[in-house]
């Protein structure tokens, strides 16, 4: 029961911010995570002298993460809406 109430409160808060902000935030967070992972990977396993020069690879990593985050958050928005409506209507 506690998880249900926690989900309802969190989703109400996320809904108030709006779908655009929810999707954009998820995209930026996922893109940033991909970027950081890419930089760490290149510094750890690559030639560190030239690794930071590969800006196009980091941009591609961020962009891929951003797009993945946007697509994933759009799917989560719909499923969270359905879950929220089901929980609120059946309470």
N, C-alpha and C positions, 0 to 999 in steps of 0.2 A: 504494500500500500504506500509506503514512504517513497519508493521510486516513482510511483505514478504521480504523486503530488509534486515531487521534484521536477519531473518531466513537464507537467502542466505549467508550473511556474516559469520554468526556463523557456518553454516554447512561447508562452504569452509575452515574455520579455523580448525574445527574438522576433516575434511577429510584429511587435510595436515598432521595431527598427525598420522593418520593411524587407521585402524580398531582395531588392537591388543591393542594399547594404549587406545583407546576409550572404548573398552570392559573391559579391565583390570581396568581402572580408575573407571568406573561405578561399577564394582564388589567390589572393595576395599571400595569405598564410601558407598555402600549399606551394605556391611558386617560390616563396622565400625559403621554405624548407628544402626544396629541390636545389635551389641555388647554393645554399650553405653545404648541403651534402655533396654537391658537385665540386665545390671549392676544396672541401676537406679531402675528398677522394683524389682529386688531382694533386694536391700537395702531398698526400700520403703515398700514393702509388706512381705518380708521374715525376717528371723532371721538374723540380720545384723552381728552377731558374726561369723556365719558360711557361710554367703552368698558369701563372697569373696573367699572362699576355693573351690567353685564349678567350677573349671577351665574347666572341660570337658563340662559343660553346656554353658559356655561362648564361648568356641571353636565351639560348635555345632551351637550356635546362629550366630557367625561370618560366619561360613561355609555356613549355610543356606542363610544368607543375601548375601554372595558373589555369590553363585550359582544363586540366584534369580536376582541379579544385572547383571550378565553375560548374562543370558537368556533374560532378558528384554532389555538389550542394543543391543544384536544381532538383536532382532526384531525391535528396534528403528532404527538401522543402515539401515536396508532394507527399512523401510517405509520413513525414511528421505532421502535416496537416490532417491526413486521414487518421492517424493514431490519436491526435489531439481531439478531433471531432468525435471519434468513437468513445474515448474515455470520458469526455465531458457529457455526451448525450446518454451514456449508460451509467452515470454516477448515481 
